[in-house]
Amino acid sequence: MEGTLTILGGDWLRKLNIIPGNLLTAVLALFVGIYLIRSFRRWLDTKLLPKTNIDPGMCASLSALFGNFGYTVVILLGLSSLGLKWTNLAWIVSALSVGVGFGLQEIVKNFVSGLILLTERPVKVGDLISISGVEGDIRRINVRATEIQLSDRSIVIVPNSQLISQNLRNITLGGSAQGVIILELTFPLDIDPEQVRSLLYETCCEHEAILDKPQPSIRFNKLTPEGLSLSIMGYVNSPRVVSLTKSELLFEIVKRLRAAGITLVK
């Protein structure tokens, strides 16, 4: 206890060489530095980077890296304005190491992981990813966590360390990913399989979102005492339109089955 009081007492402050008169200068430098960084970053985001050929994800990464570097420089300049000698940083490093040992491991791990994401870019802003049952578009990569927007427009905050350490599926990596629609329907045993197959195939081919190449396919999935199961597979331009196209396709299939007098197994 006595050792702790000694560290927090005046002797330790005198060793840091902090002059109270420089406190106002340090605070002003901090506010001015933050204002300049935000202004320059806003200029990068709205003026300079949009005019380049850099993709939006890389633009967001460059802007974030500049902001993080700038804030670090501002903090160091603020400490310098206080009269802090760099030789005394060992005291601060020691204090931080104790804090890391008692609960800041996750923060440091997420910070390092954020830097890896911003530099190596295994994922970038705009990518459609799936991780731990969460699937959505990356909207922002911060140094601590990544924001993922789901289909219902809600936002899930995922720690950056999870994006580095866990298995992650980047659905749109490379920009040429196609979406796959798979439907499985069960019909009574007394139907004409060829008639149903032709009806389903024509429905898929006539839908404007279903690609001609690869061609849609209708496969005999399984035969059970309850009925005959057929699976439908079709491809679309983007994984983002799978849900909507699947819904439209089901509506049209049900409509045509009713018109043909064909029922499904309940």
ChimeraX attribute file (.defattr): number of C-alpha atoms within 10 A of each C-alpha:
attribute: neighborCount
match mode: 1-to-1
recipient: residues
	/A:1	5
	/A:2	7
	/A:3	8
	/A:4	8
	/A:5	10
	/A:6	11
	/A:7	12
	/A:8	11
	/A:9	11
	/A:10	11
	/A:11	11
	/A:12	15
	/A:13	13
	/A:14	10
	/A:15	13
	/A:16	19
	/A:17	14
	/A:18	18
	/A:19	13
	/A:20	10
	/A:21	10
	/A:22	15
	/A:23	16
	/A:24	12
	/A:25	13
	/A:26	20
	/A:27	15
	/A:28	13
	/A:29	18
	/A:30	20
	/A:31	13
	/A:32	13
	/A:33	19
	/A:34	17
	/A:35	12
	/A:36	12
	/A:37	19
	/A:38	15
	/A:39	12
	/A:40	16
	/A:41	19
	/A:42	13
	/A:43	13
	/A:44	18
	/A:45	17
	/A:46	11
	/A:47	12
	/A:48	12
	/A:49	18
	/A:50	13
	/A:51	10
	/A:52	10
	/A:53	8
	/A:54	11
	/A:55	13
	/A:56	16
	/A:57	19
	/A:58	16
	/A:59	20
	/A:60	22
	/A:61	21
	/A:62	18
	/A:63	18
	/A:64	19
	/A:65	17
	/A:66	16
	/A:67	17
	/A:68	15
	/A:69	11
	/A:70	18
	/A:71	16
	/A:72	12
	/A:73	14
	/A:74	19
	/A:75	16
	/A:76	14
	/A:77	17
	/A:78	22
	/A:79	21
	/A:80	15
	/A:81	21
	/A:82	20
	/A:83	18
	/A:84	19
	/A:85	14
	/A:86	11
	/A:87	9
	/A:88	13
	/A:89	13
	/A:90	10
	/A:91	14
	/A:92	11
	/A:93	11
	/A:94	11
	/A:95	12
	/A:96	13
	/A:97	13
	/A:98	12
	/A:99	12
	/A:100	14
	/A:101	10
	/A:102	9
	/A:103	10
	/A:104	14
	/A:105	13
	/A:106	14
	/A:107	17
	/A:108	15
	/A:109	15
	/A:110	24
	/A:111	19
	/A:112	15
	/A:113	22
	/A:114	24
	/A:115	20
	/A:116	16
	/A:117	22
	/A:118	23
	/A:119	13
	/A:120	9
	/A:121	14
	/A:122	14
	/A:123	21
	/A:124	25
	/A:125	22
	/A:126	18
	/A:127	20
	/A:128	22
	/A:129	19
	/A:130	16
	/A:131	15
	/A:132	12
	/A:133	5
	/A:134	12
	/A:135	18
	/A:136	23
	/A:137	23
	/A:138	21
	/A:139	19
	/A:140	19
	/A:141	25
	/A:142	21
	/A:143	22
	/A:144	20
	/A:145	21
	/A:146	24
	/A:147	20
	/A:148	26
	/A:149	20
	/A:150	16
	/A:151	12
	/A:152	7
	/A:153	10
	/A:154	10
	/A:155	16
	/A:156	16
	/A:157	13
	/A:158	18
	/A:159	22
	/A:160	26
	/A:161	22
	/A:162	17
	/A:163	21
	/A:164	16
	/A:165	9
	/A:166	10
	/A:167	11
	/A:168	15
	/A:169	15
	/A:170	18
	/A:171	21
	/A:172	19
	/A:173	15
	/A:174	8
	/A:175	9
	/A:176	10
	/A:177	14
	/A:178	17
	/A:179	20
	/A:180	18
	/A:181	19
	/A:182	15
	/A:183	13
	/A:184	13
	/A:185	13
	/A:186	19
	/A:187	20
	/A:188	18
	/A:189	15
	/A:190	8
	/A:191	14
	/A:192	11
	/A:193	15
	/A:194	9
	/A:195	12
	/A:196	17
	/A:197	18
	/A:198	12
	/A:199	15
	/A:200	22
	/A:201	19
	/A:202	13
	/A:203	17
	/A:204	26
	/A:205	16
	/A:206	12
	/A:207	13
	/A:208	10
	/A:209	20
	/A:210	25
	/A:211	17
	/A:212	14
	/A:213	9
	/A:214	11
	/A:215	13
	/A:216	22
	/A:217	16
	/A:218	19
	/A:219	12
	/A:220	13
	/A:221	13
	/A:222	11
	/A:223	13
	/A:224	10
	/A:225	7
	/A:226	12
	/A:227	18
	/A:228	20
	/A:229	19
	/A:230	20
	/A:231	17
	/A:232	19
	/A:233	18
	/A:234	25
	/A:235	23
	/A:236	23
	/A:237	15
	/A:238	16
	/A:239	16
	/A:240	17
	/A:241	15
	/A:242	20
	/A:243	14
	/A:244	10
	/A:245	20
	/A:246	18
	/A:247	11
	/A:248	12
	/A:249	21
	/A:250	14
	/A:251	11
	/A:252	14
	/A:253	18
	/A:254	14
	/A:255	11
	/A:256	15
	/A:257	15
	/A:258	11
	/A:259	9
	/A:260	12
	/A:261	7
	/A:262	15
	/A:263	13
	/A:264	15
	/A:265	12
	/A:266	8
